[in-house]
């Protein structure tokens, strides 16, 4: 029956696979790259504020994390696909939580602990319950409590002085007299001291909550704001002492917005951390410094000499300590957070409220890190409670 | 009329879903182009494996365009006609993307494209009878149009929804049809609605194309048709999602839209029904999107049924080597696999890609995107996790039947987990298990 062209001949085969046949394009490597970029921005700012010592801490943490990951992979005979970049991010995040003054052994050991006890023992990437960097951080906090909590002998921590950014040394700071301190910008550009040291703002807030800042006559908030804390803009720009990545609120907000823009961080998460922390700081009582004064409830409403000192007190709570770093870079780890936006909001509210609660009444340092770890533990129950109804299954 | 709705768009019709990149800028702007049938055609003689037909031409016969090649052998099957005039060289079999090998007539066009004069050969004067006689087929649900409509009528539907949503990337055939023949589409929709005897008639159009929406609204004035403009969030094009968005009815898992009294038919059926009934022409051509990153002149083409995919590629030009060819949309289509496949009456798109998507799956990083985007509220990552542990339970399986196979979970997964494929596999396994149990 063949006349002219016969049956259609097969000349070329193409890929056969089940749909979908295209991919959105966001890969795990891409997500990690964005996170490293965001954390790197905070690291860059931290290096600016704390000098080569900070760079050393970050580098040691990253190298140790990557090295540990490679060693574990070598020992188990597996590959490190995806894991190596994740290890670098873990190391970087751990470095951001540490002060620049620590010796090299703390970031090195912390990163190793983070990788081994935070990640590997649970089965690696995708299987851990607690944020590895924070596991490493709190273990270091418990082991090296002296060098991590106290800083120098009298509890002050350093920050580089104007004119000495990037290259200054934080090893021999000049302690400033806090009541007379007018802010970082009032320091001379040509000061002979490369760094100044003072009490961390979060420490002052803790002392205040315990009623250990004596009142000035009728004024109770004014001594805190005037004599114990640096100006508020210093806590925004990060020119206050603290962990390498903890102080620079502005850089952290930019990094968080970048991640939200990229779609790798849900906006609900940092928003709820900060909102819950604000509510907790506004409402939770502080011990009165006045003899036999009991507790002062609802600090937000405090007004002294016609100034809304309560509002200032709440704002200091938000920009001091680990809260901003936790909200934008640490709480949002995809593996240790609930799956859905609603669950993440609950998770984040818990982080924010617990942070302030522990700051006001707890004895542990690293309040935000502990709160994140506590809420990491609750991810399973939260996930079970915010399930979506399946279409057509009724209410 | 500038209202807030004109600016921010309609409310999402369902939870989940995703606005996909469109890649329609070229295909949607060019008019529908006719590809002349100038090479040998391999016209499949049935539209599905089980839809028997008997050939009515002998090898060596001369046929005119529109002349019958095969006649239905069962109530469910449809007739097949010659796309153009020429000589039948033989009866053979040919590969199709959806049904594998089907019997075909090898037709050598003579280039004159003479057509059978209208008004002959049609046996059945009823509306659905005309559709069957002229070979009108429906791409989704797959099957002959008259059979799809008959089933809808038997189910006693009260609503007809014409689906012109086309929310998948690249596809623009429905959009071009809306632009080029809006009046006929409204006329034909009314005819179909009359034949079904439904109370409500919707034409679902993407809100994004506002001029098309306004034009359709103008055409529908005074008619018993409502033009519904919906957000083009994928998979709004799926019947179950259309019913959810337009009627706020939920189809129970594993069910079809007929269960809630709605018939959803694609716009392409309305178009070819209009050709069959209003122009009295047999459905011998497919209006399809030809696009993809390997195509030189992407666009919407009118292609004779039986055109080999290889010739299609030559006609539109390829910019490089092709790795993967998809019949249908990039998310729900099927791989063509081999270049001796031919265009069938149900083909809505042919996409040529320079590379496939191959990447190693990693561990789930619990990003939650699959959960957030799933249009039916499943937890694909969790199901796959349970499946790998072998601890999947009856309740989860019953949920899983709600899956509409839109593929979004695999599309967004950053660690390339085979989510959609695994869900499909679990479903198939349990459906097999149920069959063997009963």
Interface residues (C-beta under 8 A of the other chain):
Chain A: X1 X2 X3 X4 X5 X6 X7 X8 X9 X10 X11 X12 X13 X14 X15 X16 X17 X18 X19 X20 X21 X22 X23 X24 X26 X27 X28 X30 X31 X81 X82 X124 X125 X126 X127 X334 X335 X336 X337 X338 X339 X340 X341 X387 X388 X389 X390 X391 X392 X393 X394
Chain B: X14 X15 X16 X40 X42 X59 X60 X87 X89 X90 X91 X92 X93 X94 X95 X106 X108 X169 X240 X244 X250 X251 X252 X253 X255 X308 X310 X322 X323 X324 X325 X326 X330 X331 X332 X333 X334 X335 X336 X337 X338 X339 X340 X342 X351 X353 X356 X357 X359 X360 X362 X363 X364 X365 X366 X367 X368 X371 X372 X374 X375 X376 X377 X378 X379 X381 X399 X402 X405 X407 X408 X410 X411 X412 X414 X415 X416 X420 X421 X424
